[in-house]
Amino acid sequence: MVRKRYTEEQIIGVLKESEAGAKTGELCRKHGMSEGTFYKWKAKYAGLSVNELKRLRSLEEENRRLKQIVAQQAMDSWALKELLSKNF
């Protein structure tokens, strides 16, 4: 089975079609996806616009980078404490 990758804009477009009244089965056949995929998308992206989704992605990326910085600082602090606690 061929696996397709959909952009976030395409996913939101499919969900908008569903909100407009299209039947789920017809949408899934039209776009070549399973109903399970549709419901996963609906749970994840329901109510979001393309702009909100892009903002969400950028905030998630920023959050990931900040967590890495905090982890690096904690590791540096731990290494310094270990170095200072050793008897010379």
HELIX and SHEET records of a PDB file:
HELIX    1   1 GLU A    8  GLU A   19  1                                  12    
HELIX    2   2 THR A   24  HIS A   31  1                                   8    
HELIX    3   3 GLU A   35  TYR A   45  1                                  11    
HELIX    4   4 VAL A   50  SER A   85  1                                  36    
END                                                                             
